[in-house]
Amino acid sequence: MTLQDSTQPRVTPDSPALNARCMSLTMVERQVICATWEKASSQCDIGCELVARLLNDNRTRFRALLECKSGNFLGATTYTVEDVNEMKRARNVADGVNCFFNKVISKLMDDDYVDQIRELSLQLGAMHFRMKVWFQAENWLCVKNCLLDSVVTALLKDNKNGYVICGGVKRVQTVEKSITTAWFKFVQFIIQNMKKGFLAEALNSDSNNRPDKDCCPSPSGTSCTKSL
């Protein structure tokens, strides 16, 4: 099930959700994220759900990236969670997703949770650059939306999430707006800081690879010597 725009808060350029240094989650929202992550994780493997969605979304170019890293041609197949479990590289990515979110969610009840989660997200973004996992603007948006969809879908799989009507059980097909709003702000903050960490590492790499200002090319063009 796709998370519709109507379930997301309206975000403006001045919104805290777009501020990489502020997350503005209430205590209730932090508790909601912790509780729903535990619930969603018990229903399915969120990491595998995310990886399957990324593989099936051509905008992310995740399939091409996985082909490059694994050396295997994946073709145009529609991938499922079961398929992801059978692919070593994809399974490793899924495990990484679960590990990261278990870690950041475990920080939500700490007094300095914003600083801790920001630092972990910055580090993850920088790691993606070092691993040559190149991201463009569209990629970040797709990752965010696929992750939100994965959590919402997992919550809707809860067998207890229903009510009796005409002698049968009617499944609830929506998740409360307060839950999706909290998750939207949380994931937005993480993605913003991943982007920041990614770009900072790219700039640092570019600076380190740039010729010294006091350096001039040798006649061969392959080395440089300090100017006198």
MOCOR-V584109 format. One record per run of one state. SS is the DSSP state (2 for helix, 1 for strand, 0 for the rest). FROM is the first residue (numbers start at 1). TO is the last residue. If there is no record, write none. Layout:
# MOCOR-V584109
ss = [SS SS]
from = [FROM FROM]
to = [TO TO]
This chain:
# MOCOR-V584109
ss = [0 2 0 2 0 2 0 2 0 2 0 2 0 2 0 2 0 2 0 2 0 1 0 1 0 2 0 1 0 1 0]
from = [1 5 8 16 19 27 44 46 57 58 61 62 71 81 86 88 106 113 131 137 157 162 166 168 172 177 210 215 218 224 227]
to = [4 7 15 18 26 43 45 56 57 60 61 70 80 85 87 105 112 130 136 156 161 165 167 171 176 209 214 217 223 226 228]
